[in-house]
Amino acid sequence: MTPKPPGGFIARDWSQHPPALTPPYKTSVKRSPSNALLSFPTSMGEETSPIFGHAMLGDLDNDLIHNFAAPGESAIGPRIIVYGRVTDETGRGVPGALVEFWQANAGGRYRHKKEGYIAPLDPNFGGCGRLITDENGGYEFRTVQPGPYPWPNGMNDWRPAHIHFSVIGHAFAQRLITQMYFEGDPLISRCPIVATIGSQEAIGRLVAPLDMARTIPMDARAYKFDIVLRGRRQSVFENRPEGM
């Protein structure tokens, strides 16, 4: 780990964020800007609202195994716990951040109308949840390990198993999006989306290691995934390279 400087501003490493145009990731060709970028200041409304609070969360919002299931039922698949911290560049926890997460089911299929993969849906799995970080920036939720799935990029491209994360600060304009992968997945190195990240170190920060010390025997494995909002060890975000 790179030692922290004694104080002051910690610069971002811009070189680790993927470029907008990456032809092997075919969708980026149409999505990348074709003209010079323009920067506009945010309005007061964007910076201060809408707001959210603990009252908006349901009892099972952080339990994807049960939050969409019929009474007495549960989602199908290997049960896992995902936990970690949302921190700033100096390791200080970010309390009160809204963390949302969504994923495919254990068979690699999402629950939406335009899903093209023929794997079956799980009637007891909705694939999304949310929580608010605690006073130390910590979070934890239960789910099933998502499956990989094919996607129409190349002739035989598959997405590795992953979970999407959205982190929102004090207003919805302060939103960052990233993905978490699983340690040991051989599809990570073969994924054209992951390959847009030019640094193996940065890719490694998106891979959650297995933590056997946090597993629940006869129930669930555990994976640790920390999210760093900015600085040289910033997590790679899809929508804002400069961080929150």
C-alpha positions as CSV (number, residue, x, y, z in Angstrom):
1,M,0.0,0.0,0.0
2,T,1.3,3.5,-0.9
3,P,2.1,5.4,2.3
4,K,0.0,8.4,3.0
5,P,1.5,11.9,2.8
6,P,1.7,13.7,6.1
7,G,-1.1,16.1,5.2
8,G,-2.7,18.2,2.5
9,F,-4.5,17.3,-0.7
10,I,-4.1,13.9,-2.1
11,A,-4.1,14.0,-5.9
12,R,-6.1,11.6,-8.0
13,D,-4.4,9.2,-10.4
14,W,-6.2,10.1,-13.6
15,S,-4.3,7.5,-15.6
16,Q,-6.2,4.6,-14.0
17,H,-9.7,5.6,-15.1
18,P,-10.8,4.0,-18.4
19,P,-11.1,6.2,-21.5
20,A,-14.6,7.0,-22.8
21,L,-13.8,5.5,-26.2
22,T,-12.6,1.9,-26.1
23,P,-13.6,0.1,-29.4
24,P,-13.3,-3.5,-28.1
25,Y,-16.1,-2.5,-25.7
26,K,-18.5,-1.8,-28.6
27,T,-21.1,0.2,-26.7
28,S,-18.5,2.8,-25.9
29,V,-18.2,3.8,-29.5
30,K,-21.7,5.3,-29.5
31,R,-21.7,6.4,-25.9
32,S,-18.4,8.3,-25.9
33,P,-18.4,12.1,-26.5
34,S,-17.8,13.1,-30.1
35,N,-17.1,16.8,-29.2
36,A,-15.2,18.6,-26.5
37,L,-16.7,18.3,-23.1
38,L,-18.4,21.3,-21.4
39,S,-18.5,21.8,-17.7
40,F,-21.5,23.4,-16.0
41,P,-21.8,24.4,-12.3
42,T,-24.4,22.5,-10.4
43,S,-27.5,24.3,-9.2
44,M,-28.5,24.7,-5.6
45,G,-31.3,22.2,-6.1
46,E,-28.9,19.6,-7.4
47,E,-26.6,20.1,-4.5
48,T,-29.2,20.0,-1.7
49,S,-32.1,17.8,-2.9
50,P,-33.8,15.4,-3.1
51,I,-32.8,14.1,0.3
52,F,-33.2,10.8,1.9
53,G,-33.2,9.4,5.4
54,H,-33.3,6.2,7.4
55,A,-37.1,6.2,7.4
56,M,-37.1,5.4,3.7
57,L,-35.5,2.0,4.2
58,G,-37.5,-1.2,4.6
59,D,-36.6,-3.9,7.1
60,L,-35.3,-6.3,4.3
61,D,-33.8,-3.8,2.0
62,N,-30.3,-5.1,2.8
63,D,-31.4,-8.8,2.4
64,L,-31.7,-9.8,-1.2
65,I,-32.3,-13.4,-0.2
66,H,-35.7,-12.5,1.3
67,N,-36.7,-9.0,0.2
68,F,-38.5,-10.2,-2.9
69,A,-39.4,-13.7,-1.8
70,A,-42.8,-15.1,-1.0
71,P,-43.5,-15.8,2.7
72,G,-41.5,-18.8,3.8
73,E,-39.4,-18.8,0.6
74,S,-35.9,-17.5,-0.2
75,A,-33.8,-16.9,-3.3
76,I,-32.0,-19.8,-4.9
77,G,-28.2,-19.8,-5.1
78,P,-25.0,-19.8,-3.0
79,R,-25.6,-17.4,-0.1
80,I,-23.0,-14.7,0.5
81,I,-22.4,-11.7,2.7
82,V,-20.9,-8.6,1.2
83,Y,-19.5,-6.0,3.6
84,G,-17.0,-3.2,3.7
85,R,-16.5,0.5,4.2
86,V,-17.1,3.7,2.2
87,T,-14.1,5.9,2.9
88,D,-12.3,9.0,1.8
89,E,-8.7,9.1,0.5
90,T,-7.3,9.1,4.1
91,G,-9.3,6.1,5.2
92,R,-11.9,8.0,7.2
93,G,-15.3,6.4,7.0
94,V,-18.2,8.3,5.2
95,P,-21.3,7.9,7.4
96,G,-24.8,8.4,6.1
97,A,-24.2,7.5,2.5
98,L,-27.0,5.7,0.6
99,V,-25.6,2.6,-1.0
100,E,-27.7,0.8,-3.6
101,F,-26.8,-2.5,-5.2
102,W,-28.3,-4.6,-8.0
103,Q,-27.3,-7.8,-9.7
104,A,-28.2,-10.8,-11.8
105,N,-29.6,-14.0,-10.1
106,A,-27.6,-17.1,-9.5
107,G,-28.2,-18.2,-13.0
108,G,-26.9,-14.9,-14.5
109,R,-30.2,-13.4,-15.4
110,Y,-31.6,-9.9,-14.6
111,R,-35.3,-9.2,-13.9
112,H,-36.2,-6.8,-16.6
113,K,-38.2,-6.9,-19.8
114,K,-35.4,-6.6,-22.3
115,E,-33.2,-9.3,-20.8
116,G,-32.0,-11.5,-23.6
117,Y,-30.4,-14.4,-21.7
118,I,-32.4,-17.6,-21.6
119,A,-31.4,-18.6,-18.1
120,P,-34.5,-18.9,-15.8
121,L,-35.8,-16.2,-13.5
122,D,-35.9,-16.9,-9.8
123,P,-39.5,-16.0,-8.6
124,N,-38.1,-15.2,-5.2
125,F,-35.2,-13.0,-6.2
126,G,-35.7,-9.3,-7.2
127,G,-32.0,-8.5,-7.5
128,C,-31.8,-5.1,-5.8
129,G,-31.4,-3.5,-2.4
130,R,-30.1,-0.5,-0.4
131,L,-28.8,0.6,2.9
132,I,-27.2,3.6,4.6
133,T,-23.6,3.5,5.9
134,D,-23.1,3.5,9.6
135,E,-21.1,6.1,11.6
136,N,-17.8,4.5,10.5
137,G,-18.8,4.2,6.8
138,G,-19.5,0.5,7.2
139,Y,-22.1,-1.5,5.3
140,E,-23.2,-5.1,5.0
141,F,-25.9,-7.0,3.1
142,R,-26.9,-10.6,2.3
143,T,-27.5,-11.9,-1.2
144,V,-26.8,-14.9,-3.5
145,Q,-23.7,-15.0,-5.6
146,P,-24.7,-13.8,-9.1
147,G,-23.9,-16.0,-12.1
148,P,-21.9,-14.9,-15.2
149,Y,-23.9,-14.2,-18.4
150,P,-23.2,-13.8,-22.2
151,W,-23.7,-10.4,-23.8
152,P,-23.8,-9.3,-27.4
153,N,-20.4,-7.6,-27.7
154,G,-18.1,-10.1,-29.4
155,M,-18.8,-13.6,-30.7
156,N,-18.4,-15.3,-27.3
157,D,-18.1,-12.6,-24.6
158,W,-19.3,-13.3,-21.1
159,R,-19.5,-10.9,-18.1
160,P,-17.9,-12.2,-15.0
161,A,-20.1,-12.5,-11.9
162,H,-20.5,-9.0,-10.5
163,I,-22.6,-6.7,-8.3
164,H,-23.3,-3.1,-9.3
165,F,-23.0,-0.4,-6.6
166,S,-24.3,3.1,-6.5
167,V,-23.1,5.5,-3.7
168,I,-25.1,8.7,-3.1
169,G,-23.9,11.5,-0.8
170,H,-26.2,14.2,0.5
171,A,-28.0,14.7,-2.8
172,F,-28.7,12.6,-5.8
173,A,-26.4,14.7,-7.9
174,Q,-23.6,13.3,-5.7
175,R,-23.8,9.8,-7.2
176,L,-21.0,7.4,-8.1
177,I,-21.4,4.0,-9.7
178,T,-19.0,1.0,-9.8
179,Q,-19.0,-2.8,-10.0
180,M,-17.6,-5.5,-7.6
181,Y,-16.1,-8.7,-8.9
182,F,-15.3,-11.9,-7.1
183,E,-11.8,-13.2,-6.2
184,G,-10.7,-16.1,-8.5
185,D,-13.2,-15.5,-11.3
186,P,-11.4,-16.5,-14.6
187,L,-13.8,-14.3,-16.6
188,I,-12.5,-11.1,-15.1
189,S,-9.3,-11.1,-17.3
190,R,-11.4,-11.9,-20.4
191,C,-14.0,-9.2,-20.0
192,P,-13.9,-6.3,-22.5
193,I,-15.4,-3.9,-20.0
194,V,-12.8,-4.7,-17.3
195,A,-10.1,-4.5,-20.0
196,T,-10.9,-0.8,-20.5
197,I,-9.1,-0.2,-17.1
198,G,-5.5,0.1,-18.0
199,S,-4.1,-0.6,-14.5
200,Q,-4.0,-4.1,-13.0
201,E,-3.8,-2.4,-9.6
202,A,-7.0,-0.5,-10.2
203,I,-8.8,-3.6,-11.4
204,G,-7.7,-5.3,-8.3
205,R,-9.5,-2.7,-6.2
206,L,-12.7,-3.9,-7.8
207,V,-12.2,-7.5,-6.9
208,A,-13.6,-8.5,-3.5
209,P,-11.5,-11.2,-1.6
210,L,-13.1,-14.1,0.1
211,D,-13.1,-13.6,3.9
212,M,-13.5,-16.9,5.6
213,A,-13.3,-15.2,9.0
214,R,-16.7,-13.5,8.3
215,T,-18.5,-16.5,6.9
216,I,-21.5,-18.0,8.7
217,P,-20.9,-21.8,8.9
218,M,-23.5,-23.8,7.1
219,D,-25.0,-20.6,5.7
220,A,-23.0,-18.0,3.8
221,R,-19.6,-17.1,2.6
222,A,-18.3,-13.5,3.0
223,Y,-16.6,-11.1,0.6
224,K,-15.1,-7.8,1.6
225,F,-15.4,-4.8,-0.7
226,D,-14.2,-1.3,0.3
227,I,-15.1,1.7,-1.8
228,V,-12.7,4.7,-1.8
229,L,-14.3,7.9,-3.1
230,R,-11.1,9.7,-4.3
231,G,-7.4,10.0,-4.0
232,R,-4.6,7.7,-5.5
233,R,-6.4,4.6,-4.2
234,Q,-9.8,5.7,-5.5
235,S,-12.2,3.0,-6.7
236,V,-12.8,3.1,-10.4
237,F,-16.2,4.6,-11.1
238,E,-18.2,4.4,-14.3
239,N,-19.8,7.8,-14.3
240,R,-17.4,10.3,-12.7
241,P,-13.6,9.8,-13.0
242,E,-13.0,12.7,-10.7
243,G,-14.8,11.1,-7.7
244,M,-17.4,12.5,-5.4
